[in-house]
């Protein structure tokens, strides 16, 4: 004799799949919301610039985050509340319990990844510490401060810093995302280095305006902190 609850169990399966699909959409939305940060780092490894794409993802970051939150809430609703309920010991209560546990486990795992990607711009700076020793600054070298426009997160600052440090005639460089500035120390024997640094800034798609230039004196020879 067919148990009446078997009908509910067959109806539960597509609902559960709907919840999983919604969780997958939420994960993709969260990944897209943080692309403004991880995309420049990824393309930097291949020597490419993703500034245009980063700006686009940054512009649409709020809608992506809203979509991720709504899809995640919907998937929890489907898996935990909308799924059919059965009496203990009935066919639907005992059918495929491992499948239901697996679905719930995957939902929670997806939630962890969604939160991690959504918050990525907040902690990416901590994952990319500046482990390069401070360069010694010779007398006569110049420290130039630039204001930088176009950075979207800490990853942009790291990308720009590494680009500037590879410019010929640059002794050291640091970039602050919070202040939107870049501080570059040029060798006194490289008068054209500031122009090359400006080209490096523009090559990444940012705009840099030189604010101050300060020559280094004998009193400034102590290592920078």
RAMO-V205269 format. One record per pair of residues at least 24 apart in sequence whose ideal C-beta (glycine too) atoms are under 8 Angstrom apart, sorted by the first residue. I is the first residue (numbers start at 1). J is the second residue. D is the distance in whole Angstrom. If there is no record, write none. Layout:
I,J,D ; I,J,D
This chain:
3,90,6 ; 3,91,4 ; 3,92,8 ; 5,84,8 ; 5,86,5 ; 5,87,7 ; 5,90,4 ; 5,91,5 ; 5,92,4 ; 5,93,7 ; 6,91,5 ; 6,92,6 ; 6,95,8 ; 8,84,4 ; 8,85,8 ; 8,86,6 ; 8,92,5 ; 9,84,7 ; 9,86,7 ; 9,91,6 ; 9,92,3 ; 9,95,5 ; 9,96,8 ; 11,84,6 ; 12,83,5 ; 12,84,5 ; 12,92,7 ; 15,78,5 ; 15,82,6 ; 15,83,5 ; 15,84,8 ; 16,78,7 ; 16,79,6 ; 16,83,6 ; 16,99,8 ; 16,100,7 ; 16,103,5 ; 18,78,5 ; 19,74,8 ; 19,75,4 ; 19,76,8 ; 19,77,8 ; 19,78,4 ; 19,79,4 ; 19,103,7 ; 19,107,7 ; 20,75,7 ; 20,79,8 ; 20,103,6 ; 20,106,7 ; 20,107,7 ; 22,71,5 ; 22,72,8 ; 22,74,5 ; 22,75,4 ; 22,78,7 ; 23,71,7 ; 23,72,7 ; 23,75,4 ; 23,106,7 ; 23,107,5 ; 23,110,4 ; 23,111,8 ; 23,114,8 ; 24,110,7 ; 25,67,8 ; 25,71,5 ; 26,67,7 ; 26,68,5 ; 26,69,8 ; 26,70,8 ; 26,71,4 ; 26,72,4 ; 26,75,7 ; 26,110,7 ; 26,114,5 ; 27,68,8 ; 27,110,5 ; 27,113,6 ; 27,114,5 ; 27,117,7 ; 29,64,5 ; 29,65,7 ; 29,67,4 ; 29,68,4 ; 29,71,6 ; 30,64,7 ; 30,65,7 ; 30,68,4 ; 30,113,7 ; 30,114,4 ; 30,115,8 ; 30,117,4 ; 30,118,5 ; 31,117,5 ; 32,57,7 ; 32,60,8 ; 32,64,5 ; 33,57,7 ; 33,61,5 ; 33,64,4 ; 33,65,5 ; 33,68,6 ; 33,117,7 ; 33,118,6 ; 34,61,8 ; 34,117,5 ; 34,118,7 ; 34,120,4 ; 34,121,6 ; 36,61,6 ; 36,121,7 ; 36,152,4 ; 36,153,6 ; 37,120,6 ; 37,121,5 ; 37,124,5 ; 37,152,7 ; 37,153,4 ; 37,154,7 ; 37,155,4 ; 37,156,8 ; 38,120,6 ; 38,124,8 ; 38,155,7 ; 40,155,5 ; 40,156,6 ; 40,159,5 ; 41,128,8 ; 41,155,5 ; 41,158,7 ; 41,159,7 ; 44,159,5 ; 44,162,7 ; 49,203,7 ; 49,204,5 ; 49,205,6 ; 51,150,6 ; 51,156,8 ; 51,204,6 ; 51,205,3 ; 51,206,7 ; 52,205,6 ; 54,152,5 ; 54,156,7 ; 55,150,7 ; 55,152,7 ; 55,205,8 ; 57,152,8 ; 58,152,4 ; 58,153,8 ; 65,118,6 ; 68,114,6 ; 68,118,6 ; 72,110,8 ; 72,111,6 ; 72,114,6 ; 75,107,6 ; 75,110,8 ; 76,107,7 ; 79,103,6 ; 79,104,6 ; 79,107,6 ; 80,104,8 ; 121,152,8 ; 121,153,4 ; 121,154,7 ; 121,155,8 ; 124,153,6 ; 124,154,5 ; 124,155,5 ; 125,154,3 ; 125,155,8 ; 125,157,7 ; 125,158,8 ; 125,177,7 ; 128,154,7 ; 128,155,7 ; 128,158,5 ; 130,161,7 ; 130,174,7 ; 132,165,8 ; 134,172,6 ; 134,223,5 ; 134,224,5 ; 134,225,7 ; 135,171,4 ; 135,172,4 ; 135,185,7 ; 135,224,8 ; 136,171,8 ; 136,221,8 ; 136,223,7 ; 137,171,6 ; 137,172,7 ; 137,185,6 ; 137,216,5 ; 137,220,7 ; 137,221,7 ; 137,224,7 ; 138,171,8 ; 138,187,7 ; 138,188,6 ; 138,216,7 ; 138,221,8 ; 139,188,8 ; 139,216,6 ; 139,217,7 ; 139,218,6 ; 139,221,6 ; 140,188,4 ; 140,215,7 ; 140,216,7 ; 141,171,6 ; 141,185,6 ; 141,186,6 ; 141,187,6 ; 141,188,5 ; 141,215,7 ; 141,216,5 ; 142,185,7 ; 142,186,5 ; 142,188,7 ; 142,194,8 ; 142,213,6 ; 142,214,7 ; 142,215,6 ; 142,216,7 ; 143,183,6 ; 143,184,7 ; 143,185,5 ; 143,186,8 ; 143,213,7 ; 143,214,5 ; 143,215,8 ; 143,216,6 ; 144,183,8 ; 144,184,5 ; 144,185,8 ; 144,186,7 ; 144,194,6 ; 144,197,7 ; 144,210,6 ; 144,212,7 ; 144,213,5 ; 144,214,8 ; 145,181,6 ; 145,182,7 ; 145,183,5 ; 145,210,7 ; 145,211,5 ; 145,212,5 ; 145,213,8 ; 145,214,8 ; 146,181,6 ; 146,182,4 ; 146,183,8 ; 146,184,7 ; 146,197,8 ; 146,198,8 ; 146,201,7 ; 146,208,4 ; 146,209,6 ; 146,210,6 ; 146,211,7 ; 147,180,6 ; 147,181,6 ; 147,208,7 ; 147,209,5 ; 147,211,6 ; 148,175,7 ; 148,180,5 ; 148,181,6 ; 148,182,5 ; 148,201,7 ; 148,206,5 ; 148,207,7 ; 148,208,5 ; 149,180,7 ; 149,206,6 ; 149,207,4 ; 149,208,8 ; 149,209,8 ; 150,205,6 ; 150,206,4 ; 150,207,6 ; 151,177,6 ; 151,180,7 ; 151,206,6 ; 153,177,7 ; 156,206,8 ; 159,204,7 ; 160,201,7 ; 160,204,6 ; 160,206,7 ; 163,200,5 ; 163,201,8 ; 163,203,7 ; 163,204,6 ; 164,197,6 ; 164,200,6 ; 164,201,8 ; 166,200,8 ; 167,193,6 ; 167,196,5 ; 167,197,5 ; 167,200,5 ; 168,193,6 ; 168,196,6 ; 169,193,3 ; 169,196,7 ; 170,197,6 ; 172,224,7 ; 173,197,8 ; 181,211,8 ; 182,208,7 ; 185,216,8
